[in-house]
Amino acid sequence: MTLVFALKFLGWAFTLVPLAVFLGVSFNMIRGAGKDDVLILSLSLIGLTIFLIGVVTLLLVYLTNLL
């Protein structure tokens, strides 16, 4: 295991773990708020949908030769 590989692994770990925790907490908050008000749920789901479309678009651009 080289130093470059170890640094890349740590960098991705320090990026993906907080992102996963943030998304998990956000999902639980959206689900809890959606039980109280349908408008909050719909606006949150629209925002989540736009975020996921952006993630899929970036994955397609960076990881494939599609474009």
HUBEL-V257091 format. One record per pair of residues at least 12 apart in sequence whose C-alpha atoms are under 7 Angstrom apart, sorted by the first residue. I is the first residue (numbers start at 0). J is the second residue. D is the distance in whole Angstrom. If there is no record, write none. Layout:
# HUBEL-V257091
i={I/I}
j={J/J}
d={D/D}
This chain:
# HUBEL-V257091
i={29}
j={43}
d={7}
